Amino acid sequence: MEKLMLGVIGDPIAHTLSPLIQNTIAEKLGIPCSYTAHHVKLDTLPDFVEMARKEFRGFNITIPHKRNILPYLAELDPYAAACGAVNTVRIENGKLYGYNTDGDGLRAAMAVNGIRMEDQDIVLLGAGGAALSIFRKALQVGAKHITVLCRLPEEAAAFSEPGVTVDFFDVETVSDTLKKYIDKADVLINATPLGMEGINSHFTDFSFLDNTRAAVVDIVYKPSTTALVAEARKRGLTAMNGLGMLIYQAVYAFSIFSGETFDFDEMAAHVTKVVSAAIYKEN
Ligand code: NAP
């Protein structure tokens, strides 16, 4: 079998988990594969693309190139087009085809936890790249209502769709802003870095969780139990971190690269064990 040549590009890229995840998937499937991380800056993106056209079957893309790659694509999947961002590129006969697996990744991870987007009232905290991919997926699968909370007025435009509520928050008063919307919500999704290991920005007040039955989805996955997840569980709410999103988006990407279908849930469970052992000290 021909070796699958794959990679991931980004700037920075040193801490990416993608090689561990993708090589684990390939090994489990018995597919010979080389998946490597490439530090690509904007001015070296053209050189990387030229090399990849000749050498690679595909590659993943992380910050800051999810949009920068668009001019190089022969075709763009409709959902990726709606997101305006690509995280997975498949290469065929030197042509690049763009996809975005983040939305399906989160949706599948939510399903494992018994949480759905369909027909749900969703409060989405954050308005960056991840929030936009989640927003587009929630719209696509028929969320009942979406409220997007962003910090900057210029970010609101990307979320302006019929029936969507957009409001603004700042970190100091985010609990009060959430209280306005969460009582009728079915799902709260945190798509900001609030509570992430290594950053100095945290929720300071969780009283917004006191009077809700919403399931809580934190797309942050380090620490494994974020303060948001811990506080939600303390109140008896269903809550999950973002590791499943990271893993399912990669599982779907591997399927796109390789053209193979396999049991995605079984694969994600296997990869979760491997990655958790590598990144969580408490395991
Ligand atoms: P991004 O494009 O930089 O957007 C971040 C969003 O959070 C923006 O709305 C931003 O607002 C807001 N924000 C930034 N710093 C903040 C802070 N200190 N306090 C409150 N809000 C803040 O980033 P992204 O790619 O969407 O990623 C967002 C988070 O999701 C990150 O923690 C990332 O690690 C995580 N993530 C997880 C997965 C996964 O697979 N689990 C995938 C993608 C991302 P401003 O624009 O006003 O700064």
py3Dmol code that shows the C-alpha trace and the ligand (Angstrom):
import py3Dmol

protein = """\
ATOM      1  CA  MET A   1       0.000   0.000   0.000  1.00  0.00           C
ATOM      2  CA  GLU A   2       1.292   3.446  -0.904  1.00  0.00           C
ATOM      3  CA  LYS A   3       2.309   5.520   2.115  1.00  0.00           C
ATOM      4  CA  LEU A   4      -0.154   8.295   2.928  1.00  0.00           C
ATOM      5  CA  MET A   5       1.835  11.538   3.097  1.00  0.00           C
ATOM      6  CA  LEU A   6       0.038  14.056   5.321  1.00  0.00           C
ATOM      7  CA  GLY A   7       0.791  17.042   7.521  1.00  0.00           C
ATOM      8  CA  VAL A   8      -0.450  20.029   9.460  1.00  0.00           C
ATOM      9  CA  ILE A   9       0.517  23.662   8.979  1.00  0.00           C
ATOM     10  CA  GLY A  10       0.285  26.594  11.350  1.00  0.00           C
ATOM     11  CA  ASP A  11       2.173  29.402  13.030  1.00  0.00           C
ATOM     12  CA  PRO A  12       2.925  28.525  15.797  1.00  0.00           C
ATOM     13  CA  ILE A  13       2.748  24.745  15.384  1.00  0.00           C
ATOM     14  CA  ALA A  14       5.104  23.290  18.024  1.00  0.00           C
ATOM     15  CA  HIS A  15       2.357  22.139  20.416  1.00  0.00           C
ATOM     16  CA  THR A  16       0.001  20.601  17.873  1.00  0.00           C
ATOM     17  CA  LEU A  17      -1.535  17.250  18.818  1.00  0.00           C
ATOM     18  CA  SER A  18      -2.443  16.475  15.205  1.00  0.00           C
ATOM     19  CA  PRO A  19       0.561  14.212  14.432  1.00  0.00           C
ATOM     20  CA  LEU A  20      -0.153  12.088  17.524  1.00  0.00           C
ATOM     21  CA  ILE A  21      -3.849  11.861  16.660  1.00  0.00           C
ATOM     22  CA  GLN A  22      -3.489  11.199  12.927  1.00  0.00           C
ATOM     23  CA  ASN A  23      -0.651   8.705  13.270  1.00  0.00           C
ATOM     24  CA  THR A  24      -2.674   6.876  15.940  1.00  0.00           C
ATOM     25  CA  ILE A  25      -5.643   6.626  13.556  1.00  0.00           C
ATOM     26  CA  ALA A  26      -3.472   5.413  10.668  1.00  0.00           C
ATOM     27  CA  GLU A  27      -1.772   2.824  12.855  1.00  0.00           C
ATOM     28  CA  LYS A  28      -5.109   1.509  14.145  1.00  0.00           C
ATOM     29  CA  LEU A  29      -6.348   1.131  10.567  1.00  0.00           C
ATOM     30  CA  GLY A  30      -3.065  -0.448   9.438  1.00  0.00           C
ATOM     31  CA  ILE A  31      -2.518   2.272   6.833  1.00  0.00           C
ATOM     32  CA  PRO A  32       1.149   3.250   6.261  1.00  0.00           C
ATOM     33  CA  CYS A  33       1.275   6.981   6.929  1.00  0.00           C
ATOM     34  CA  SER A  34       3.622   9.858   7.577  1.00  0.00           C
ATOM     35  CA  TYR A  35       1.949  12.853   9.220  1.00  0.00           C
ATOM     36  CA  THR A  36       4.260  15.733  10.029  1.00  0.00           C
ATOM     37  CA  ALA A  37       3.955  19.237  11.530  1.00  0.00           C
ATOM     38  CA  HIS A  38       5.154  22.200   9.443  1.00  0.00           C
ATOM     39  CA  HIS A  39       5.811  25.674  10.760  1.00  0.00           C
ATOM     40  CA  VAL A  40       4.487  27.795   7.894  1.00  0.00           C
ATOM     41  CA  LYS A  41       4.390  31.580   7.974  1.00  0.00           C
ATOM     42  CA  LEU A  42       2.268  33.585   5.548  1.00  0.00           C
ATOM     43  CA  ASP A  43       5.231  34.247   3.245  1.00  0.00           C
ATOM     44  CA  THR A  44       6.165  30.546   3.061  1.00  0.00           C
ATOM     45  CA  LEU A  45       2.601  29.343   2.430  1.00  0.00           C
ATOM     46  CA  PRO A  46       3.027  29.382  -1.399  1.00  0.00           C
ATOM     47  CA  ASP A  47       6.166  27.198  -1.135  1.00  0.00           C
ATOM     48  CA  PHE A  48       4.440  24.758   1.194  1.00  0.00           C
ATOM     49  CA  VAL A  49       1.440  24.474  -1.137  1.00  0.00           C
ATOM     50  CA  GLU A  50       3.691  23.795  -4.137  1.00  0.00           C
ATOM     51  CA  MET A  51       5.532  21.088  -2.230  1.00  0.00           C
ATOM     52  CA  ALA A  52       2.264  19.584  -0.961  1.00  0.00           C
ATOM     53  CA  ARG A  53       0.753  19.465  -4.467  1.00  0.00           C
ATOM     54  CA  LYS A  54       3.566  17.106  -5.461  1.00  0.00           C
ATOM     55  CA  GLU A  55       4.252  15.168  -2.265  1.00  0.00           C
ATOM     56  CA  PHE A  56       1.126  15.109  -0.081  1.00  0.00           C
ATOM     57  CA  ARG A  57      -2.307  13.485  -0.146  1.00  0.00           C
ATOM     58  CA  GLY A  58      -3.588  16.183   2.190  1.00  0.00           C
ATOM     59  CA  PHE A  59      -2.963  18.413   5.165  1.00  0.00           C
ATOM     60  CA  ASN A  60      -4.669  20.053   8.114  1.00  0.00           C
ATOM     61  CA  ILE A  61      -4.583  23.755   8.771  1.00  0.00           C
ATOM     62  CA  THR A  62      -4.564  25.606  12.036  1.00  0.00           C
ATOM     63  CA  ILE A  63      -4.236  29.259  13.034  1.00  0.00           C
ATOM     64  CA  PRO A  64      -3.545  31.537  11.159  1.00  0.00           C
ATOM     65  CA  HIS A  65      -4.006  29.902   7.746  1.00  0.00           C
ATOM     66  CA  LYS A  66      -7.608  28.630   7.793  1.00  0.00           C
ATOM     67  CA  ARG A  67      -8.606  31.563   5.596  1.00  0.00           C
ATOM     68  CA  ASN A  68      -5.245  32.164   3.902  1.00  0.00           C
ATOM     69  CA  ILE A  69      -5.534  28.834   2.104  1.00  0.00           C
ATOM     70  CA  LEU A  70      -8.746  29.779   0.258  1.00  0.00           C
ATOM     71  CA  PRO A  71      -7.111  31.238  -2.906  1.00  0.00           C
ATOM     72  CA  TYR A  72      -5.219  27.969  -3.492  1.00  0.00           C
ATOM     73  CA  LEU A  73      -8.281  25.736  -3.594  1.00  0.00           C
ATOM     74  CA  ALA A  74      -9.790  24.208  -6.731  1.00  0.00           C
ATOM     75  CA  GLU A  75     -13.023  23.493  -4.844  1.00  0.00           C
ATOM     76  CA  LEU A  76     -14.488  24.366  -1.493  1.00  0.00           C
ATOM     77  CA  ASP A  77     -17.030  22.262   0.359  1.00  0.00           C
ATOM     78  CA  PRO A  78     -20.263  24.288   0.974  1.00  0.00           C
ATOM     79  CA  TYR A  79     -20.046  24.119   4.764  1.00  0.00           C
ATOM     80  CA  ALA A  80     -16.386  25.251   4.696  1.00  0.00           C
ATOM     81  CA  ALA A  81     -17.459  28.060   2.356  1.00  0.00           C
ATOM     82  CA  ALA A  82     -20.135  29.128   4.837  1.00  0.00           C
ATOM     83  CA  CYS A  83     -17.484  29.166   7.578  1.00  0.00           C
ATOM     84  CA  GLY A  84     -15.031  31.016   5.332  1.00  0.00           C
ATOM     85  CA  ALA A  85     -12.395  28.696   6.792  1.00  0.00           C
ATOM     86  CA  VAL A  86     -10.774  25.381   5.942  1.00  0.00           C
ATOM     87  CA  ASN A  87      -9.109  22.963   8.364  1.00  0.00           C
ATOM     88  CA  THR A  88      -8.666  19.996   6.006  1.00  0.00           C
ATOM     89  CA  VAL A  89      -7.269  19.903   2.471  1.00  0.00           C
ATOM     90  CA  ARG A  90      -7.363  16.815   0.271  1.00  0.00           C
ATOM     91  CA  ILE A  91      -5.042  16.737  -2.739  1.00  0.00           C
ATOM     92  CA  GLU A  92      -5.863  14.909  -5.921  1.00  0.00           C
ATOM     93  CA  ASN A  93      -3.809  15.197  -9.100  1.00  0.00           C
ATOM     94  CA  GLY A  94      -2.145  18.317  -7.700  1.00  0.00           C
ATOM     95  CA  LYS A  95      -5.478  20.030  -7.014  1.00  0.00           C
ATOM     96  CA  LEU A  96      -6.518  21.170  -3.549  1.00  0.00           C
ATOM     97  CA  TYR A  97     -10.023  20.515  -2.175  1.00  0.00           C
ATOM     98  CA  GLY A  98     -11.026  22.333   1.026  1.00  0.00           C
ATOM     99  CA  TYR A  99     -13.173  21.064   3.902  1.00  0.00           C
ATOM    100  CA  ASN A 100     -13.926  22.042   7.470  1.00  0.00           C
ATOM    101  CA  THR A 101     -14.504  19.226   9.970  1.00  0.00           C
ATOM    102  CA  ASP A 102     -14.777  21.367  13.144  1.00  0.00           C
ATOM    103  CA  GLY A 103     -18.578  21.594  13.156  1.00  0.00           C
ATOM    104  CA  ASP A 104     -19.159  17.883  12.591  1.00  0.00           C
ATOM    105  CA  GLY A 105     -16.386  17.201  15.098  1.00  0.00           C
ATOM    106  CA  LEU A 106     -18.155  19.068  17.870  1.00  0.00           C
ATOM    107  CA  ARG A 107     -21.556  17.696  16.894  1.00  0.00           C
ATOM    108  CA  ALA A 108     -20.316  14.104  17.103  1.00  0.00           C
ATOM    109  CA  ALA A 109     -18.596  14.730  20.435  1.00  0.00           C
ATOM    110  CA  MET A 110     -21.791  16.295  21.778  1.00  0.00           C
ATOM    111  CA  ALA A 111     -23.795  13.268  20.636  1.00  0.00           C
ATOM    112  CA  VAL A 112     -21.531  10.965  22.650  1.00  0.00           C
ATOM    113  CA  ASN A 113     -22.567  13.025  25.685  1.00  0.00           C
ATOM    114  CA  GLY A 114     -26.256  12.940  24.784  1.00  0.00           C
ATOM    115  CA  ILE A 115     -26.305  16.597  23.683  1.00  0.00           C
ATOM    116  CA  ARG A 116     -27.608  17.712  20.294  1.00  0.00           C
ATOM    117  CA  MET A 117     -27.737  20.872  18.195  1.00  0.00           C
ATOM    118  CA  GLU A 118     -30.922  19.999  16.284  1.00  0.00           C
ATOM    119  CA  ASP A 119     -34.017  21.755  17.576  1.00  0.00           C
ATOM    120  CA  GLN A 120     -32.137  23.223  20.542  1.00  0.00           C
ATOM    121  CA  ASP A 121     -31.911  26.709  21.968  1.00  0.00           C
ATOM    122  CA  ILE A 122     -28.150  27.336  21.911  1.00  0.00           C
ATOM    123  CA  VAL A 123     -26.171  30.089  23.614  1.00  0.00           C
ATOM    124  CA  LEU A 124     -22.763  30.438  21.983  1.00  0.00           C
ATOM    125  CA  LEU A 125     -20.129  32.394  23.893  1.00  0.00           C
ATOM    126  CA  GLY A 126     -17.421  33.734  21.565  1.00  0.00           C
ATOM    127  CA  ALA A 127     -17.230  34.946  17.996  1.00  0.00           C
ATOM    128  CA  GLY A 128     -13.876  33.718  16.684  1.00  0.00           C
ATOM    129  CA  GLY A 129     -13.085  31.007  14.136  1.00  0.00           C
ATOM    130  CA  ALA A 130     -14.279  28.107  16.297  1.00  0.00           C
ATOM    131  CA  ALA A 131     -17.510  29.897  17.202  1.00  0.00           C
ATOM    132  CA  LEU A 132     -18.241  30.584  13.546  1.00  0.00           C
ATOM    133  CA  SER A 133     -17.799  26.932  12.556  1.00  0.00           C
ATOM    134  CA  ILE A 134     -20.080  25.852  15.426  1.00  0.00           C
ATOM    135  CA  PHE A 135     -22.618  28.534  14.494  1.00  0.00           C
ATOM    136  CA  ARG A 136     -22.724  27.423  10.834  1.00  0.00           C
ATOM    137  CA  LYS A 137     -23.164  23.770  11.817  1.00  0.00           C
ATOM    138  CA  ALA A 138     -25.928  24.615  14.300  1.00  0.00           C
ATOM    139  CA  LEU A 139     -27.738  26.581  11.580  1.00  0.00           C
ATOM    140  CA  GLN A 140     -27.206  23.791   9.044  1.00  0.00           C
ATOM    141  CA  VAL A 141     -28.666  21.067  11.270  1.00  0.00           C
ATOM    142  CA  GLY A 142     -31.635  23.128  12.428  1.00  0.00           C
ATOM    143  CA  ALA A 143     -31.006  24.606  15.860  1.00  0.00           C
ATOM    144  CA  LYS A 144     -34.220  26.140  17.203  1.00  0.00           C
ATOM    145  CA  HIS A 145     -32.576  29.397  18.238  1.00  0.00           C
ATOM    146  CA  ILE A 146     -29.005  30.633  18.534  1.00  0.00           C
ATOM    147  CA  THR A 147     -27.744  33.486  20.710  1.00  0.00           C
ATOM    148  CA  VAL A 148     -24.180  34.569  19.952  1.00  0.00           C
ATOM    149  CA  LEU A 149     -22.273  36.595  22.519  1.00  0.00           C
ATOM    150  CA  CYS A 150     -19.262  38.476  21.205  1.00  0.00           C
ATOM    151  CA  ARG A 151     -16.923  41.166  22.473  1.00  0.00           C
ATOM    152  CA  LEU A 152     -16.397  43.314  19.403  1.00  0.00           C
ATOM    153  CA  PRO A 153     -19.110  44.991  17.301  1.00  0.00           C
ATOM    154  CA  GLU A 154     -17.190  44.174  14.095  1.00  0.00           C
ATOM    155  CA  GLU A 155     -17.500  40.450  14.871  1.00  0.00           C
ATOM    156  CA  ALA A 156     -21.302  40.573  14.965  1.00  0.00           C
ATOM    157  CA  ALA A 157     -21.783  40.786  11.185  1.00  0.00           C
ATOM    158  CA  ALA A 158     -20.666  37.199  10.550  1.00  0.00           C
ATOM    159  CA  PHE A 159     -23.529  35.986  12.758  1.00  0.00           C
ATOM    160  CA  SER A 160     -26.268  38.147  11.346  1.00  0.00           C
ATOM    161  CA  GLU A 161     -28.856  35.626  10.155  1.00  0.00           C
ATOM    162  CA  PRO A 162     -32.638  35.668  10.459  1.00  0.00           C
ATOM    163  CA  GLY A 163     -33.787  34.690  13.920  1.00  0.00           C
ATOM    164  CA  VAL A 164     -30.303  34.807  15.452  1.00  0.00           C
ATOM    165  CA  THR A 165     -29.761  36.980  18.527  1.00  0.00           C
ATOM    166  CA  VAL A 166     -26.403  38.719  18.850  1.00  0.00           C
ATOM    167  CA  ASP A 167     -25.348  40.473  22.041  1.00  0.00           C
ATOM    168  CA  PHE A 168     -22.086  41.654  23.564  1.00  0.00           C
ATOM    169  CA  PHE A 169     -20.130  40.712  26.660  1.00  0.00           C
ATOM    170  CA  ASP A 170     -17.013  41.644  28.516  1.00  0.00           C
ATOM    171  CA  VAL A 171     -15.118  39.274  30.738  1.00  0.00           C
ATOM    172  CA  GLU A 172     -15.867  41.089  34.023  1.00  0.00           C
ATOM    173  CA  THR A 173     -19.650  40.923  33.541  1.00  0.00           C
ATOM    174  CA  VAL A 174     -19.996  37.783  31.410  1.00  0.00           C
ATOM    175  CA  SER A 175     -21.998  36.023  34.137  1.00  0.00           C
ATOM    176  CA  ASP A 176     -24.654  38.769  34.065  1.00  0.00           C
ATOM    177  CA  THR A 177     -24.818  38.666  30.263  1.00  0.00           C
ATOM    178  CA  LEU A 178     -25.228  34.879  30.304  1.00  0.00           C
ATOM    179  CA  LYS A 179     -28.013  35.153  32.907  1.00  0.00           C
ATOM    180  CA  LYS A 180     -30.081  37.092  30.382  1.00  0.00           C
ATOM    181  CA  TYR A 181     -30.169  34.133  27.972  1.00  0.00           C
ATOM    182  CA  ILE A 182     -29.382  30.903  29.743  1.00  0.00           C
ATOM    183  CA  ASP A 183     -32.685  30.348  31.578  1.00  0.00           C
ATOM    184  CA  LYS A 184     -34.440  29.253  28.387  1.00  0.00           C
ATOM    185  CA  ALA A 185     -31.378  27.665  26.754  1.00  0.00           C
ATOM    186  CA  ASP A 186     -30.890  23.944  26.156  1.00  0.00           C
ATOM    187  CA  VAL A 187     -27.153  24.172  25.457  1.00  0.00           C
ATOM    188  CA  LEU A 188     -24.388  26.619  26.407  1.00  0.00           C
ATOM    189  CA  ILE A 189     -21.214  26.410  24.343  1.00  0.00           C
ATOM    190  CA  ASN A 190     -18.047  28.205  25.428  1.00  0.00           C
ATOM    191  CA  ALA A 191     -16.000  28.960  22.304  1.00  0.00           C
ATOM    192  CA  THR A 192     -13.636  31.424  23.980  1.00  0.00           C
ATOM    193  CA  PRO A 193     -10.319  30.636  25.677  1.00  0.00           C
ATOM    194  CA  LEU A 194     -11.833  31.605  29.067  1.00  0.00           C
ATOM    195  CA  GLY A 195     -10.629  29.013  31.594  1.00  0.00           C
ATOM    196  CA  MET A 196      -7.910  27.595  29.369  1.00  0.00           C
ATOM    197  CA  GLU A 197      -4.643  26.459  30.974  1.00  0.00           C
ATOM    198  CA  GLY A 198      -1.870  28.985  30.431  1.00  0.00           C
ATOM    199  CA  ILE A 199      -4.047  32.034  29.848  1.00  0.00           C
ATOM    200  CA  ASN A 200      -4.848  34.639  32.407  1.00  0.00           C
ATOM    201  CA  SER A 201      -8.559  34.904  31.739  1.00  0.00           C
ATOM    202  CA  HIS A 202     -11.129  33.000  33.741  1.00  0.00           C
ATOM    203  CA  PHE A 203     -14.810  32.987  34.620  1.00  0.00           C
ATOM    204  CA  THR A 204     -14.986  34.633  38.044  1.00  0.00           C
ATOM    205  CA  ASP A 205     -18.658  34.027  38.800  1.00  0.00           C
ATOM    206  CA  PHE A 206     -20.669  30.929  37.925  1.00  0.00           C
ATOM    207  CA  SER A 207     -24.020  32.039  39.318  1.00  0.00           C
ATOM    208  CA  PHE A 208     -25.327  32.056  35.727  1.00  0.00           C
ATOM    209  CA  LEU A 209     -25.443  28.267  36.082  1.00  0.00           C
ATOM    210  CA  ASP A 210     -27.731  28.351  39.124  1.00  0.00           C
ATOM    211  CA  ASN A 211     -31.062  28.570  37.344  1.00  0.00           C
ATOM    212  CA  THR A 212     -30.650  26.609  34.157  1.00  0.00           C
ATOM    213  CA  ARG A 213     -31.081  23.097  32.879  1.00  0.00           C
ATOM    214  CA  ALA A 214     -28.748  23.741  29.893  1.00  0.00           C
ATOM    215  CA  ALA A 215     -26.082  21.217  28.996  1.00  0.00           C
ATOM    216  CA  VAL A 216     -22.653  22.860  29.110  1.00  0.00           C
ATOM    217  CA  VAL A 217     -20.128  22.348  26.327  1.00  0.00           C
ATOM    218  CA  ASP A 218     -16.665  23.845  26.836  1.00  0.00           C
ATOM    219  CA  ILE A 219     -14.517  23.546  23.715  1.00  0.00           C
ATOM    220  CA  VAL A 220     -11.454  24.175  25.874  1.00  0.00           C
ATOM    221  CA  TYR A 221      -9.829  20.806  26.657  1.00  0.00           C
ATOM    222  CA  LYS A 222      -6.928  21.804  28.904  1.00  0.00           C
ATOM    223  CA  PRO A 223      -7.354  21.343  31.833  1.00  0.00           C
ATOM    224  CA  SER A 224      -9.471  18.233  31.283  1.00  0.00           C
ATOM    225  CA  THR A 225     -12.034  19.484  33.794  1.00  0.00           C
ATOM    226  CA  THR A 226     -12.291  23.212  33.232  1.00  0.00           C
ATOM    227  CA  ALA A 227     -13.797  25.342  35.993  1.00  0.00           C
ATOM    228  CA  LEU A 228     -16.886  25.778  33.800  1.00  0.00           C
ATOM    229  CA  VAL A 229     -17.341  22.017  33.442  1.00  0.00           C
ATOM    230  CA  ALA A 230     -16.710  21.428  37.163  1.00  0.00           C
ATOM    231  CA  GLU A 231     -19.215  24.109  38.223  1.00  0.00           C
ATOM    232  CA  ALA A 232     -21.841  22.798  35.814  1.00  0.00           C
ATOM    233  CA  ARG A 233     -21.444  19.226  37.109  1.00  0.00           C
ATOM    234  CA  LYS A 234     -21.629  20.501  40.688  1.00  0.00           C
ATOM    235  CA  ARG A 235     -25.096  21.775  39.809  1.00  0.00           C
ATOM    236  CA  GLY A 236     -26.123  18.479  38.252  1.00  0.00           C
ATOM    237  CA  LEU A 237     -25.845  19.684  34.657  1.00  0.00           C
ATOM    238  CA  THR A 238     -24.507  17.581  31.811  1.00  0.00           C
ATOM    239  CA  ALA A 239     -21.087  18.978  30.884  1.00  0.00           C
ATOM    240  CA  MET A 240     -18.204  18.099  28.578  1.00  0.00           C
ATOM    241  CA  ASN A 241     -14.846  19.519  27.546  1.00  0.00           C
ATOM    242  CA  GLY A 242     -13.459  20.078  24.018  1.00  0.00           C
ATOM    243  CA  LEU A 243     -11.240  17.024  23.650  1.00  0.00           C
ATOM    244  CA  GLY A 244     -13.936  15.122  21.774  1.00  0.00           C
ATOM    245  CA  MET A 245     -14.259  17.964  19.258  1.00  0.00           C
ATOM    246  CA  LEU A 246     -10.512  17.926  18.657  1.00  0.00           C
ATOM    247  CA  ILE A 247     -10.500  14.168  18.152  1.00  0.00           C
ATOM    248  CA  TYR A 248     -13.622  13.816  16.009  1.00  0.00           C
ATOM    249  CA  GLN A 249     -12.568  16.643  13.678  1.00  0.00           C
ATOM    250  CA  ALA A 250      -9.316  14.729  13.159  1.00  0.00           C
ATOM    251  CA  VAL A 251     -11.089  11.397  12.629  1.00  0.00           C
ATOM    252  CA  TYR A 252     -13.281  12.982   9.941  1.00  0.00           C
ATOM    253  CA  ALA A 253     -10.226  14.629   8.376  1.00  0.00           C
ATOM    254  CA  PHE A 254      -8.445  11.274   8.155  1.00  0.00           C
ATOM    255  CA  SER A 255     -11.476   9.801   6.415  1.00  0.00           C
ATOM    256  CA  ILE A 256     -11.354  12.654   3.873  1.00  0.00           C
ATOM    257  CA  PHE A 257      -7.596  12.217   3.294  1.00  0.00           C
ATOM    258  CA  SER A 258      -7.686   8.442   2.971  1.00  0.00           C
ATOM    259  CA  GLY A 259     -11.106   7.946   1.383  1.00  0.00           C
ATOM    260  CA  GLU A 260     -11.684   5.230   4.014  1.00  0.00           C
ATOM    261  CA  THR A 261     -14.828   4.951   6.099  1.00  0.00           C
ATOM    262  CA  PHE A 262     -14.645   3.147   9.412  1.00  0.00           C
ATOM    263  CA  ASP A 263     -16.396   3.175  12.776  1.00  0.00           C
ATOM    264  CA  PHE A 264     -15.802   6.817  13.725  1.00  0.00           C
ATOM    265  CA  ASP A 265     -17.061   6.433  17.313  1.00  0.00           C
ATOM    266  CA  GLU A 266     -14.874   3.408  17.969  1.00  0.00           C
ATOM    267  CA  MET A 267     -11.866   5.198  16.493  1.00  0.00           C
ATOM    268  CA  ALA A 268     -12.540   8.372  18.511  1.00  0.00           C
ATOM    269  CA  ALA A 269     -12.763   6.313  21.718  1.00  0.00           C
ATOM    270  CA  HIS A 270      -9.408   4.676  20.925  1.00  0.00           C
ATOM    271  CA  VAL A 271      -7.708   7.999  20.101  1.00  0.00           C
ATOM    272  CA  THR A 272      -9.178   9.621  23.221  1.00  0.00           C
ATOM    273  CA  LYS A 273      -7.406   7.040  25.400  1.00  0.00           C
ATOM    274  CA  VAL A 274      -4.076   7.624  23.663  1.00  0.00           C
ATOM    275  CA  VAL A 275      -4.310  11.423  23.722  1.00  0.00           C
ATOM    276  CA  SER A 276      -5.636  11.639  27.297  1.00  0.00           C
ATOM    277  CA  ALA A 277      -2.697   9.553  28.518  1.00  0.00           C
ATOM    278  CA  ALA A 278      -0.332  11.917  26.707  1.00  0.00           C
ATOM    279  CA  ILE A 279      -1.778  15.271  27.785  1.00  0.00           C
ATOM    280  CA  TYR A 280      -3.500  14.853  31.135  1.00  0.00           C
ATOM    281  CA  LYS A 281      -1.151  14.351  34.054  1.00  0.00           C
ATOM    282  CA  GLU A 282      -3.975  13.128  36.288  1.00  0.00           C
ATOM    283  CA  ASN A 283      -4.525  10.024  34.100  1.00  0.00           C
TER     284      ASN A 283
END
"""
ligand_1 = """\
48
NAP
P -10.234 33.034 18.100
O -10.577 33.000 16.665
O -9.067 33.809 18.586
O -11.575 33.526 18.887
C -11.628 33.564 20.263
C -12.970 34.133 20.724
O -12.895 34.278 22.141
C -13.273 35.527 20.210
O -14.642 35.772 20.311
C -12.497 36.378 21.194
O -12.958 37.698 21.292
C -12.789 35.674 22.475
N -11.690 35.846 23.407
C -10.362 35.870 23.141
N -9.671 36.033 24.267
C -10.585 36.103 25.260
C -10.500 36.266 26.645
N -9.332 36.398 27.253
N -11.635 36.297 27.349
C -12.839 36.180 26.740
N -12.985 36.029 25.422
C -11.871 35.989 24.704
O -10.001 31.565 18.656
P -10.740 30.225 18.216
O -9.907 29.521 17.216
O -12.150 30.527 17.915
O -10.624 29.370 19.554
C -11.358 29.706 20.718
C -11.049 28.689 21.822
O -11.486 27.415 21.422
C -9.559 28.526 22.141
O -9.442 28.325 23.513
C -9.151 27.278 21.403
O -8.086 26.602 22.037
C -10.429 26.467 21.483
N -10.602 25.566 20.340
C -10.839 24.245 20.607
C -11.030 23.368 19.550
C -11.261 21.921 19.837
O -11.133 21.106 18.914
N -11.639 21.566 21.032
C -11.010 23.834 18.230
C -10.791 25.189 17.993
C -10.586 26.048 19.082
P -12.112 38.905 20.644
O -12.175 38.677 19.182
O -12.784 40.093 21.134
O -10.700 38.754 21.160
"""
view = py3Dmol.view(width=600, height=400)
view.addModel(protein, "pdb")
view.setStyle({"model": 0}, {"cartoon": {"style": "trace"}})
view.addModel(ligand_1, "xyz")
view.setStyle({"model": 1}, {"stick": {}})
view.zoomTo()
view.show()
